[in-house]
Structures are given as structure tokens and as C-alpha cells.
């Protein structure tokens, strides 16, 4: 009998474009190689605490460009107002899990201002 070839795992290599801030929202742009799930978490260090600013997710049926808009939570906006600085460095963790493949995470930083 002929051995059946082992299927290749789905590619989890994706590109993350520079994220932007517009009208108080965080705009995340990525290019995906194929179908899968995307999770985005925006966190910032305020004082000694790490605070989740916003989260978002999307399920894609095919590869291509992904645009995801994150809206900061009310708690995050309140924490930003209490922060000593008028600027806050927000770390974005973008995780892409292709259908039938392993997850890959990339990080980016944006500056949120009051």
C-alpha cells in the first residue's frame, strides 16, 4: 500500500500593519494568509497595574485584509483620565489561529492621548 501524505499544517504567518488611533478608537489592520480566528487585546500599564483597554475578535472564512476597530472600555477611559500623563502607551497583542493550525501572536504599540 502507498502511504498517504501527511497534510501540511495551515500557515499562521500574517502581517500586522501599523495601528492607528482615530476618534478615540484603535484601528488594527492585518493581512491574513487564510481562514481562521483573530483575537486582539489592547493593554496598558497604568501605575503598577496592567489594564485591559479593549478587546476584539473576528472569524475569517478566507485570507486577505482584516480591519478591526477597538473601542476602549469605560473603565479604560476612566483609568486614562486618572493617569498622571496625558499619553498612554497601549500594547496590542494580535493572535491569529488558522483553521487547522497553530496560533501565532504579534505585538504592536500605539499611543493613546486624552
ABEGO torsion letter per residue (X at the ends): XBBBBBBBBBBABBBBBBBBBBGGBBBBBBBBABBEBBBBBBBBBBEABBBBABBBBBBBABBEBBBBBBBBBAAAAAAAAABABABBBBBBBBBBBBBGBBBBBBBBBBBBBX
